[in-house]
Amino acid sequence: MTTKTTVEARAKRRRRIRAKVVGSAARPRVSVFRSNRAIYAQLIDDASGTTLAAARSSEIDGDGLDKSGVAKKVGMLLAERARAGNIDSVVFDRSGYLYHGRVKALAEGAREGGLVF
């Protein structure tokens, strides 16, 4: 079966990634969602199905920043919240998006904030 739309292609990539990437209490999964206007990230413990920390671009003062700059700040905010919860090691789930642009900026911001992945 061939994929017909961009949404279907992303869903297929997302399923393939999620089959391999699993978060635990010791190493939660950083799940990223990117829309045209905003970017969201959350730390998820898949064993218990709970969200341990979350950050979104609407919490950031993005004056004078482009979308990638805001994404980097979201990553740093997520890392700060994770460190407050004694989490320093995570696995990264790009949710079917290319590791490029805003997704990459978010990951780099999280690394700068002290998360290891």
C-alpha positions as CSV (number, residue, x, y, z in Angstrom):
1,M,0.0,0.0,0.0
2,T,1.3,3.4,-0.9
3,T,0.8,6.4,1.4
4,K,-1.2,9.1,-0.2
5,T,-0.9,12.1,2.0
6,T,1.7,13.8,4.2
7,V,-0.3,13.0,7.3
8,E,-0.5,9.3,6.4
9,A,3.3,9.2,5.7
10,R,4.0,10.8,9.1
11,A,1.7,8.4,10.8
12,K,3.6,5.5,9.3
13,R,7.0,6.9,10.3
14,R,5.6,7.6,13.8
15,R,4.4,4.0,14.2
16,R,7.8,2.7,13.1
17,I,9.6,4.9,15.5
18,R,7.3,4.1,18.5
19,A,7.9,0.4,18.0
20,K,11.5,1.0,19.0
21,V,11.5,4.0,21.3
22,V,10.0,3.3,24.8
23,G,10.2,5.5,27.8
24,S,10.5,4.3,31.4
25,A,10.5,6.0,34.8
26,A,14.4,6.0,34.7
27,R,14.6,7.2,31.1
28,P,11.3,8.9,30.0
29,R,10.5,9.5,26.4
30,V,10.6,13.1,25.1
31,S,7.6,13.3,22.7
32,V,7.5,16.3,20.3
33,F,4.5,17.7,18.5
34,R,4.9,20.5,16.0
35,S,2.2,22.5,14.4
36,N,2.5,25.4,12.0
37,R,2.4,28.0,14.9
38,A,3.6,26.1,18.0
39,I,5.8,23.3,19.3
40,Y,5.1,21.1,22.3
41,A,7.2,18.6,24.2
42,Q,6.5,16.3,27.1
43,L,8.3,13.7,29.1
44,I,6.3,10.4,29.2
45,D,6.8,7.3,31.3
46,D,5.3,4.6,29.0
47,A,5.3,2.0,31.8
48,S,2.7,3.9,33.8
49,G,1.3,6.0,31.0
50,T,2.0,9.3,32.8
51,T,3.4,12.6,31.7
52,L,6.2,13.7,34.0
53,A,6.9,17.2,32.6
54,A,5.8,19.3,29.7
55,A,6.6,22.5,27.9
56,R,5.1,24.5,25.1
57,S,5.9,27.5,23.0
58,S,3.0,29.6,24.3
59,E,4.9,29.7,27.7
60,I,7.9,31.3,26.0
61,D,8.3,35.0,25.4
62,G,9.4,34.7,21.8
63,D,9.7,38.4,21.0
64,G,12.4,38.8,18.3
65,L,12.9,35.0,17.9
66,D,12.1,32.9,14.9
67,K,10.3,29.5,15.3
68,S,13.6,27.6,15.7
69,G,14.7,30.0,18.5
70,V,11.4,29.5,20.3
71,A,11.8,25.7,19.9
72,K,15.2,25.9,21.5
73,K,13.9,27.8,24.4
74,V,11.1,25.2,24.8
75,G,13.7,22.5,24.9
76,M,15.6,24.4,27.6
77,L,12.4,24.9,29.6
78,L,11.6,21.1,29.4
79,A,15.1,20.3,30.5
80,E,14.8,22.7,33.5
81,R,11.5,21.0,34.5
82,A,13.0,17.5,34.1
83,R,16.0,18.4,36.2
84,A,13.6,19.7,38.9
85,G,12.1,16.2,38.9
86,N,15.5,14.5,39.1
87,I,15.4,13.3,35.5
88,D,18.6,13.7,33.5
89,S,18.6,10.9,30.9
90,V,15.8,10.5,28.3
91,V,15.0,9.0,24.9
92,F,14.0,11.2,22.1
93,D,10.8,10.6,20.1
94,R,10.6,12.9,17.1
95,S,7.1,11.6,16.3
96,G,7.7,11.1,12.6
97,Y,9.0,14.6,11.9
98,L,12.4,14.9,10.3
99,Y,15.3,15.7,12.7
100,H,15.7,19.1,11.2
101,G,14.7,22.7,11.9
102,R,12.5,23.2,14.9
103,V,12.7,19.5,16.1
104,K,16.5,19.6,16.0
105,A,16.5,23.0,17.8
106,L,14.2,21.7,20.5
107,A,16.6,18.7,21.0
108,E,19.6,20.9,21.1
109,G,18.0,23.2,23.7
110,A,17.1,20.2,25.9
111,R,20.8,19.0,25.6
112,E,22.0,22.5,26.6
113,G,19.6,22.4,29.5
114,G,21.3,19.2,30.8
115,L,19.3,16.3,29.4
116,V,21.3,13.4,28.1
117,F,20.1,11.5,25.0
